[in-house]
Amino acid sequence: MRKLSIMKRFLLSFLFLSLVTVGFSQDAREVASEASLLFDELQQDILQRRSEAGGDETSRKAYASKNLALQVKFVENFPTSTEANQCRLHIARLASSMGNDPEALVLGKKALADFDPALATMFDKISLLSAARRLGGEDAEKELIQRIYRSAKNTKEKMSFLVAHKTSVSTQNSLHADPLLENLQSLATNDEDKAIIQLGLADIAYKLSYNKNDSEYKALLAAIAKQYPNTESGALAAKKVTAFELKPGDDILHFSTSDPNGNMVSTSDYKGKVLLIDFWSTGCMPCIAEIPEMLSVYQEYHDQGFEILGVSLDSKTDRKNLIRFLEKRQMPWKQAFEGNGFESEAARMYNVKSMPTLILVGKDGKVFATKNLRGDDLGKQVKIALEAQ
């Protein structure tokens, strides 16, 4: 009887804890959902205020002060949310642009100290470095660089940050990353890590070169592919070499990734179709200018076997804006979205340097055209590709 009583008490305790846990989880989800909803409303409110703000100095200061207060209030209400981290980024940027305002300076430094680099996009990390320098000088910038570096989970993330830092217009002259790069090189013991570092160094050399010598860059990539053939970075280097020389009749470089809602999309899904691969973003005005013509061509030729696969180079923090943009513009085709901008795997594989970058693929899965795919020319090329045997 005693054993049964103990078992009953254990089961009752377990049931109680389960109910508490479920309730806590629901509360946490509700708080997270509320934070997300209010954050979206906050950003819309700020955009509206910006559009209504006057162009004089007094109006700009009033807008900045109100914007700062709204962001600070959100952080106070939802301090542990991912949205609060985004607000801290905005607070630091705003404060760094408000001159010697003592209150703003205090708020900016606190936001900078509480900011979690692990939750930020690469673009945000780099832009925050400039704000850190303005808020606290080189010491603040150096401390943030080290925090960002330590927050990276692996060699690939660390090298991606160092490449972005050393090639950014606003931070490339900083020497604070050099010791970290030397440290990373000294710790690399396996071929994968060594290949990652060599590929990163090749990217740095290419991006910082004055004349962007493609031949030298291709030689570096080919050497990496040859030295590390059994690594992911070695394979990526080989694909980048191929992409440099991609021409009509060549096999396309296939990629698989997720869409903004987490569903998988792949170029291999379009076998037997004429496919337009479109590297673009919602912040690219030339890309947006092409959308009406793309919609027209899609509507005219979709039933004949024409498809479009968008590759959004928007950042992770722009995911909801991207979804709203697609709905508003009524763009029915699928979108690949990693949230890593030009550092997304597909963009890196194809050496995408500008937007829009368009590639038309024939029914045979080979490149049909990489030029004359904008404006009225797009429909002409699609028609020819559909008629090709």
C-alpha positions in Angstrom: 0.0 0.0 0.0 2.9 2.4 0.8 4.4 1.8 -2.6 1.1 2.6 -4.3 0.7 5.8 -2.2 4.2 6.9 -3.2 3.5 6.2 -6.9 0.2 8.1 -6.7 1.9 11.1 -5.1 4.6 11.0 -7.8 2.0 10.9 -10.6 0.0 13.7 -9.1 3.2 15.8 -8.7 4.2 15.0 -12.3 0.7 16.0 -13.5 0.8 19.3 -11.6 4.2 20.2 -12.9 3.1 19.3 -16.5 0.1 21.6 -16.1 2.3 24.4 -14.7 4.8 23.9 -17.6 2.1 24.0 -20.2 0.6 27.1 -18.7 4.0 28.8 -18.5 4.7 27.8 -22.1 1.4 29.3 -23.2 2.1 32.4 -21.3 5.5 32.7 -22.8 4.1 32.2 -26.3 1.4 34.8 -25.6 4.0 37.3 -24.4 6.2 36.6 -27.4 3.3 37.0 -29.7 2.3 40.3 -28.1 5.8 41.6 -28.3 6.0 40.7 -32.0 2.6 42.4 -32.7 3.5 45.5 -30.8 6.9 45.7 -32.3 5.4 45.7 -35.8 3.0 48.4 -34.8 5.8 50.4 -33.3 7.9 50.3 -36.5 4.8 51.3 -38.5 4.2 54.2 -36.1 7.8 55.3 -36.4 7.7 55.2 -40.2 4.6 57.3 -40.1 6.2 59.8 -37.8 9.2 60.0 -40.1 7.1 60.7 -43.1 5.3 63.5 -41.2 8.4 65.0 -39.7 9.5 68.4 -41.1 12.9 68.9 -42.7 14.1 71.6 -40.2 16.5 70.9 -37.4 13.8 71.3 -34.7 11.5 68.7 -36.3 14.4 66.2 -36.8 15.4 66.5 -33.2 11.8 66.1 -32.0 11.3 63.0 -34.2 14.6 61.4 -33.0 13.7 62.1 -29.3 10.2 60.6 -29.7 11.6 57.6 -31.6 14.2 57.0 -28.9 11.6 57.2 -26.2 9.3 54.7 -27.9 12.1 52.2 -28.5 13.3 52.5 -24.8 9.7 51.9 -23.6 9.4 48.8 -25.7 12.6 47.4 -24.2 11.4 48.1 -20.7 8.1 46.2 -21.4 9.6 43.3 -23.2 13.3 43.1 -22.1 13.9 39.5 -23.1 12.2 39.4 -26.5 14.1 39.2 -29.7 12.4 42.4 -30.8 13.9 44.2 -27.8 17.3 43.4 -29.2 16.4 45.0 -32.4 15.2 48.1 -30.5 18.5 48.2 -28.7 20.2 48.4 -32.1 17.9 51.3 -33.1 18.5 53.1 -29.7 22.3 52.9 -30.1 22.1 54.1 -33.7 19.8 57.0 -32.8 21.8 58.0 -29.8 25.0 58.1 -31.8 23.4 60.4 -34.2 22.1 62.9 -31.6 25.3 64.7 -31.0 26.2 65.4 -27.4 22.7 64.9 -25.9 23.7 63.6 -22.5 20.5 61.6 -21.9 20.7 60.0 -25.3 24.3 59.1 -24.8 23.5 57.3 -21.5 20.6 55.4 -23.2 22.8 54.5 -26.2 25.6 53.1 -24.1 23.2 51.0 -22.1 21.6 49.7 -25.3 25.0 48.9 -26.6 26.0 47.0 -23.4 22.7 45.0 -23.4 22.8 44.2 -27.1 23.1 40.5 -28.0 25.2 40.0 -31.2 24.0 36.4 -31.5 20.5 37.6 -32.4 21.6 40.2 -35.0 22.1 40.0 -38.7 25.6 40.7 -40.2 24.5 44.0 -41.6 23.3 45.1 -38.1 26.5 44.0 -36.4 28.6 46.0 -38.8 26.4 49.1 -38.6 26.4 48.9 -34.8 30.2 49.0 -34.8 30.1 52.6 -36.3 27.6 53.6 -33.6 29.8 52.1 -30.9 32.7 54.2 -32.1 30.6 57.3 -32.0 29.2 56.5 -28.6 32.4 55.4 -26.8 35.4 55.8 -29.1 37.7 53.0 -30.3 37.6 51.2 -27.0 33.9 50.7 -27.3 34.3 49.6 -30.9 37.1 47.1 -30.0 35.0 45.7 -27.1 32.0 45.2 -29.4 34.1 43.5 -32.1 35.4 41.0 -29.5 31.8 40.4 -28.2 30.6 39.7 -31.8 33.5 37.4 -32.5 32.9 35.4 -29.2 29.2 35.1 -30.0 29.9 33.3 -33.3 29.3 29.6 -32.9 31.9 28.2 -35.2 34.8 29.0 -37.6 32.4 29.8 -40.5 30.4 32.4 -38.5 33.6 33.9 -37.1 35.2 34.2 -40.5 32.0 35.6 -42.1 32.1 38.4 -39.5 35.8 39.1 -40.0 35.2 39.3 -43.8 32.3 41.6 -43.4 34.1 43.8 -40.9 37.3 44.1 -42.9 35.5 44.8 -46.2 32.9 47.2 -44.9 33.4 50.8 -46.0 32.8 52.1 -42.5 35.1 49.6 -40.6 37.7 48.3 -43.1 40.4 50.6 -41.8 40.0 49.3 -38.2 42.8 47.1 -37.0 41.0 45.6 -34.1 40.0 42.4 -36.1 43.5 41.5 -37.1 44.5 39.8 -33.8 41.2 37.8 -34.0 42.0 36.7 -37.5 45.4 35.6 -36.5 43.9 33.7 -33.5 41.4 32.0 -35.8 44.1 30.8 -38.2 46.2 29.5 -35.3 43.2 27.4 -34.0 42.3 25.8 -37.4 43.3 22.1 -37.2 41.1 20.4 -39.8 40.7 20.9 -43.5 37.2 22.3 -43.3 38.2 25.1 -41.0 41.3 25.8 -43.0 39.3 26.0 -46.2 36.8 28.3 -44.6 39.6 30.7 -43.6 41.3 30.5 -47.0 38.0 31.2 -48.8 37.4 34.2 -46.5 40.9 35.6 -47.1 40.3 35.3 -50.9 37.0 37.2 -50.5 38.8 39.9 -48.5 41.5 40.3 -51.0 39.1 40.5 -53.9 36.7 42.9 -52.2 39.5 45.2 -51.2 41.3 45.2 -54.5 41.0 48.4 -56.5 40.3 46.9 -59.9 38.5 43.7 -58.8 40.8 41.5 -60.8 38.6 38.4 -61.6 41.5 36.4 -62.9 43.4 36.6 -59.6 40.3 35.8 -57.6 39.5 32.8 -59.7 43.1 31.5 -59.3 42.7 31.8 -55.5 39.4 30.0 -55.6 40.8 27.2 -57.9 43.7 26.7 -55.5 41.3 26.3 -52.6 39.1 23.9 -54.5 42.2 21.8 -55.4 43.8 21.8 -52.0 40.5 21.1 -50.1 38.4 19.0 -52.5 36.5 17.1 -49.8 35.3 20.1 -47.8 32.2 22.2 -48.2 34.2 25.4 -48.6 36.4 23.7 -51.3 33.2 22.7 -53.2 31.9 26.2 -52.8 35.1 27.6 -54.2 34.8 25.3 -57.2 31.2 26.4 -57.8 32.2 30.1 -57.6 34.9 29.5 -60.3 32.2 27.9 -62.5 29.8 30.8 -61.8 32.4 33.3 -63.1 32.5 31.5 -66.4 28.8 30.6 -66.6 27.4 31.0 -70.1 24.4 29.7 -72.2 24.5 26.0 -72.5 26.2 25.4 -69.2 24.5 23.4 -66.4 23.1 25.7 -63.7 24.4 25.5 -60.1 21.6 23.9 -58.1 20.7 25.1 -54.6 18.1 24.2 -52.0 17.0 26.5 -49.1 13.9 27.7 -47.3 11.3 30.3 -48.2 10.2 33.1 -45.8 7.8 30.7 -44.0 10.4 27.9 -43.6 9.2 25.7 -46.5 11.9 24.2 -48.6 12.5 25.4 -52.2 15.0 24.1 -54.7 16.0 24.8 -58.3 15.7 21.0 -58.9 11.9 21.4 -58.4 11.6 23.1 -61.8 12.8 20.2 -64.1 11.4 20.6 -67.6 10.4 24.2 -67.0 11.8 27.5 -68.3 12.9 29.2 -65.1 13.9 32.7 -64.3 16.2 32.9 -61.2 15.9 36.5 -59.8 18.3 37.7 -57.1 16.6 40.8 -55.6 15.5 42.5 -52.4 12.7 44.8 -51.2 15.2 47.6 -50.7 16.5 47.5 -54.3 14.7 50.1 -56.4 15.9 48.7 -59.8 14.5 45.3 -58.7 11.2 46.7 -57.7 11.0 48.6 -61.0 11.2 45.2 -62.9 8.3 43.6 -61.0 5.4 44.9 -63.2 7.1 43.5 -66.3 7.9 40.2 -64.5 4.3 39.9 -63.5 3.1 40.5 -67.0 5.5 37.9 -68.5 4.6 35.4 -65.8 0.9 35.8 -66.4 1.4 35.4 -70.2 3.7 32.4 -70.2 3.1 30.6 -66.9 0.6 28.1 -68.4 3.1 27.3 -71.1 5.7 26.2 -68.6 7.4 29.4 -67.4 8.3 29.8 -63.7 10.1 32.3 -61.6 12.2 31.6 -58.5 13.0 34.7 -56.5 16.0 34.7 -54.3 15.4 37.4 -51.7 18.6 39.0 -50.3 16.7 40.8 -47.5 17.9 40.4 -44.0 16.3 38.2 -41.3 14.8 41.2 -39.6 13.1 42.1 -42.8 11.2 38.7 -43.1 7.8 40.1 -42.1 8.3 43.1 -44.4 9.2 40.8 -47.2 6.0 38.7 -46.7 3.9 41.8 -46.6 5.6 43.1 -49.8 4.9 39.9 -51.6 1.3 39.9 -50.6 0.8 43.6 -51.6 2.5 43.1 -55.0 0.7 39.8 -55.5 3.8 38.0 -56.6 2.7 34.4 -56.9 6.0 32.7 -57.5 8.2 31.1 -54.8 10.9 32.9 -52.9 14.2 31.5 -51.5 15.1 33.4 -48.3 18.0 32.8 -45.9 18.0 36.3 -44.4 21.8 36.6 -44.9 21.8 39.1 -47.8 24.7 38.7 -50.2 26.2 36.1 -47.8 23.4 33.7 -48.5 24.6 30.4 -50.0 23.0 30.9 -53.4 24.3 34.4 -53.7 27.8 33.3 -52.7 27.7 30.4 -55.1 26.7 32.6 -58.0 29.1 35.5 -57.1 26.2 37.9 -56.9 27.6 41.4 -56.5 24.6 43.5 -57.5 20.8 43.4 -57.8 18.9 42.5 -59.7 20.9 39.5 -61.1 18.8 37.4 -63.5 19.5 34.0 -64.9 17.1 32.3 -67.4 17.2 28.5 -67.4 16.0 26.5 -70.3 13.8 23.4 -70.2 16.9 21.2 -70.3 18.2 22.7 -67.0 21.0 24.6 -68.7 21.6 28.3 -68.7 19.7 29.9 -71.6 20.6 33.6 -71.0 22.2 35.9 -68.4 21.8 39.1 -70.4 18.9 41.1 -72.0 16.5 39.9 -69.3 15.1 43.3 -68.2 12.2 45.3 -69.4 10.6 44.3 -72.7 13.5 42.0 -73.5 12.4 39.5 -70.7 9.3 38.4 -72.5 11.1 38.0 -75.8 13.8 35.7 -74.2 11.2 33.7 -72.4 9.2 33.1 -75.6 12.3 31.9 -77.4 13.3 29.6 -74.5 9.8 28.1 -74.4 9.9 27.4 -78.2 13.4 25.9 -78.1 13.5 22.1 -78.5 
